[in-house]
Amino acid sequence: MSDSIKTEQHDSVLLVTIDAADKMNALDFAANDQLIEVWREFEADDAQRIAVITGAGNKAFCSGADLKTYTMAYAQRSAGQFRSQYTNGLGIGGITRGMEIYKPIIAAINGFAVSGGLEIALAADIRMCSPNAEFGHQDVRWGFHPCDGGCVRLPLIVGLGNAMEMILSGDRIDAEHALRIGLVNRIVPQDNLLEEAMSYAARLAQRAPLGQRYAKEVMLRAVGMRLDDSLRLESRSFYDISSTKDLAEGTAAFREKRPPRFSGS
């Protein structure tokens, strides 16, 4: 068990903090395993509707894998065994590969988000950052390339040309550049970043949870589909949600001019 992953529940919002500021919030094996369990519990707990993930301190969101841990493990086993165990797992941070979570996740990026740390941010749905944030896939500098969604998600978010520039160079970009290419949704002053992210998460938590989950699933599954197939997927999802209590509550609240009370059913 690692003590570098902290969680706090604020009503329906789960706050997840990578608390290893002394090493730029890098993740060792224990912290990574704990983060995986945090996401599993988040997905299973209906009381947790929205998650916000951030890093401790004001220098780094997450600098990726703790290279001291990973290089030591690599040296202690064959390269083939290491690659097989690591790449067949859930990836860094638990949400980058293989775990389907259709609840909204917000990344509050309070500094460096590089390599695996950027891949965690890319796996979130909404990204807010502080002005001092920097982003980069630096993997080609050390002999490899992103392996936890960076090569896949980054082009979808910022476009192929921008992704090629970042991944093939290994250079970092600043917050303004990230906002310009759509990597982040907004830039927030460092002192207000977490408050803004939590406030926005609380606002999302007031919306229909099934509507959010179904919509997120459609958007993610539609990537790469033919247009007619993706439109059928969207239509089928709408059909499935049409018989829910939340839709009935939402329409009743609209008629009665009152805030809806969604139950997620």
C-alpha positions in Angstrom: 0.0 0.0 0.0 1.3 3.4 -1.0 0.8 6.6 1.1 1.3 8.8 -2.0 -2.3 8.5 -3.2 -4.8 10.6 -1.2 -8.6 10.6 -1.7 -11.3 12.9 -0.3 -15.0 12.8 -1.0 -16.8 16.1 -1.2 -20.5 15.2 -1.6 -20.7 13.5 -5.0 -17.2 14.6 -6.0 -14.1 12.4 -5.4 -10.8 14.3 -5.2 -7.7 12.2 -6.0 -4.3 13.6 -5.2 -0.9 12.2 -6.2 1.0 13.2 -3.1 4.7 12.7 -4.0 5.8 16.3 -4.6 9.4 15.5 -3.6 9.7 13.4 -6.8 7.4 15.5 -9.1 4.5 13.2 -8.3 6.0 10.3 -10.2 4.3 7.0 -9.7 6.1 3.9 -8.4 4.6 0.5 -8.7 2.8 0.7 -5.3 1.3 4.1 -6.0 0.2 3.0 -9.5 -1.5 -0.1 -8.0 -3.3 2.0 -5.4 -4.5 4.4 -8.1 -5.9 1.5 -10.0 -8.0 0.5 -6.9 -9.1 4.1 -6.5 -10.6 4.1 -10.0 -12.2 0.7 -9.6 -13.9 1.9 -6.4 -14.9 5.2 -8.1 -16.6 3.3 -11.0 -18.4 0.9 -8.6 -19.7 3.6 -6.1 -22.9 5.3 -7.2 -22.3 8.0 -4.6 -19.2 9.1 -6.4 -20.4 10.8 -9.6 -17.4 13.0 -10.6 -13.7 12.7 -10.0 -11.0 15.3 -10.0 -7.4 14.2 -10.1 -4.5 16.5 -9.3 -0.9 16.5 -8.0 0.4 17.8 -4.7 2.4 21.1 -4.6 2.7 23.6 -7.3 5.4 22.2 -9.6 4.0 19.0 -11.0 0.7 17.2 -11.8 2.5 14.0 -12.5 5.9 13.4 -14.2 4.9 9.8 -15.1 6.5 6.6 -13.9 9.2 6.7 -11.2 12.1 5.9 -13.4 14.3 4.7 -10.6 11.7 2.0 -9.7 11.0 1.0 -13.4 14.7 0.9 -14.4 15.5 -1.2 -11.4 12.7 -3.6 -12.2 13.8 -3.7 -15.9 17.3 -4.7 -14.8 16.1 -7.5 -12.6 14.2 -9.3 -15.3 14.5 -9.8 -19.0 13.3 -7.0 -21.3 10.6 -9.4 -22.8 9.2 -10.2 -19.4 9.1 -6.6 -18.3 7.4 -5.4 -21.5 4.8 -8.2 -21.3 3.9 -7.6 -17.7 3.7 -3.8 -18.0 2.1 -3.4 -21.4 -0.6 -6.1 -20.8 -1.7 -4.3 -17.6 -4.0 -1.3 -17.0 -1.3 1.1 -17.8 0.0 4.0 -15.8 -2.5 5.7 -13.5 -5.1 3.0 -14.0 -7.3 4.9 -16.4 -5.0 4.9 -19.5 -5.7 1.4 -20.8 -8.3 -1.3 -20.3 -10.5 0.3 -17.6 -13.8 1.6 -18.9 -15.1 4.5 -16.7 -18.0 6.4 -18.1 -18.3 8.9 -15.2 -16.8 12.3 -15.9 -13.1 12.8 -14.8 -11.5 16.2 -14.6 -7.7 16.7 -14.5 -6.5 19.8 -12.5 -3.0 20.1 -13.9 -0.9 22.2 -11.5 2.5 22.0 -13.2 4.4 19.5 -15.2 2.4 16.8 -17.0 4.9 14.8 -18.9 5.2 11.3 -20.4 2.9 9.1 -18.3 1.6 12.1 -16.4 0.4 13.6 -19.7 -1.2 10.2 -20.6 -3.2 10.3 -17.3 -4.3 13.8 -18.2 -5.3 12.7 -21.7 -7.4 9.9 -20.2 -9.5 12.5 -18.3 -12.4 14.1 -20.0 -11.8 17.8 -19.1 -8.4 19.4 -18.4 -7.8 22.6 -16.5 -4.2 23.9 -15.9 -2.3 26.5 -14.1 -0.2 29.1 -16.1 3.0 27.3 -15.1 1.9 24.0 -16.5 4.1 22.3 -19.1 3.2 19.3 -21.2 5.3 16.8 -23.1 5.8 13.3 -24.3 9.6 13.1 -23.8 9.8 9.3 -24.4 11.8 9.5 -27.7 14.6 11.2 -25.7 15.1 7.9 -23.8 14.6 5.4 -26.6 10.9 4.6 -26.6 7.5 6.2 -27.3 4.3 6.7 -25.4 2.7 3.4 -24.5 -0.3 4.3 -22.3 -2.6 6.1 -24.8 -0.3 9.0 -25.8 0.0 7.9 -29.4 -3.7 7.3 -29.6 -5.5 10.0 -27.5 -3.2 12.9 -28.2 -4.0 13.0 -32.0 -7.7 12.8 -31.3 -7.5 15.7 -28.9 -5.1 18.1 -30.6 -5.0 16.9 -34.2 -2.4 14.7 -36.0 0.0 17.5 -36.9 0.2 18.9 -33.3 0.6 15.4 -31.9 3.3 14.5 -34.3 5.2 17.6 -33.3 5.0 16.8 -29.6 5.7 13.1 -29.8 8.4 13.0 -32.4 10.4 15.9 -30.9 9.9 15.1 -27.2 9.8 18.8 -26.6 7.5 20.4 -23.9 4.9 23.0 -24.6 3.6 25.7 -22.2 0.0 26.3 -21.0 -0.8 28.9 -23.6 0.3 26.6 -26.4 -1.7 23.8 -24.8 -4.8 26.0 -24.7 -4.3 27.1 -28.3 -4.2 23.5 -29.7 -7.1 22.3 -27.5 -5.0 20.1 -25.1 -6.6 22.0 -22.1 -10.0 23.5 -21.8 -9.0 26.5 -19.7 -6.1 28.1 -17.8 -6.8 29.0 -14.2 -4.5 30.9 -11.7 -2.5 28.5 -9.7 -4.1 29.6 -6.4 -7.6 29.0 -7.8 -7.0 25.9 -9.9 -8.2 23.2 -7.5 -11.1 25.4 -6.3 -12.2 26.0 -9.9 -11.9 22.3 -10.8 -13.9 21.2 -7.7 -16.6 23.9 -8.3 -17.0 22.8 -11.9 -17.1 19.1 -10.8 -19.9 20.0 -8.3 -21.8 21.6 -11.1 -21.4 18.5 -13.2 -22.6 16.4 -10.3 -26.0 18.3 -10.4 -26.6 17.0 -14.0 -28.2 13.7 -14.9 -25.6 11.0 -14.1 -27.0 8.5 -16.6 -27.1 11.1 -19.3 -23.5 11.9 -18.7 -22.4 8.2 -18.6 -24.4 7.3 -21.8 -23.1 10.4 -23.6 -19.5 9.8 -22.7 -19.8 6.1 -23.7 -21.2 7.1 -27.1 -18.5 9.7 -27.7 -15.7 7.3 -26.8 -17.0 4.3 -28.7 -17.9 6.3 -31.8 -14.2 7.1 -32.4 -13.2 5.3 -35.6 -16.7 4.1 -36.4 -18.4 4.7 -39.7 -20.7 7.7 -39.5 -23.9 5.6 -40.0 -22.7 3.1 -37.3 -21.9 5.9 -34.8 -25.3 7.5 -35.5 -27.1 4.2 -34.8 -25.1 3.9 -31.6 -26.2 7.4 -30.5 -29.8 6.7 -31.4 -29.8 3.3 -29.5 -28.2 5.0 -26.4 -31.0 7.6 -26.5 -33.6 4.9 -26.8 -32.1 3.1 -23.7 -32.1 6.3 -21.6 -35.7 7.1 -22.6 -37.2 4.7 -20.1 -35.1 5.9 -17.1 -36.4 7.6 -14.0 -33.9 10.4 -14.5 -35.5 11.4 -17.8 -38.9 11.4 -16.2 -37.6 13.5 -13.3 -35.9 15.9 -15.7 -38.9 16.5 -17.8 -41.1 16.9 -14.7 -38.7 19.4 -13.2 -38.7 21.4 -16.4 -42.5 21.5 -16.4 -42.7 22.4 -12.7 -39.9 25.0 -13.0 -37.8 23.5 -10.3 -34.3 21.9 -10.0 -34.3 18.2 -10.9 -33.4 15.6 -8.3 -31.6 12.9 -10.2 -31.2 9.4 -8.7 -29.0 7.8 -11.4 -31.7 5.3 -12.2 
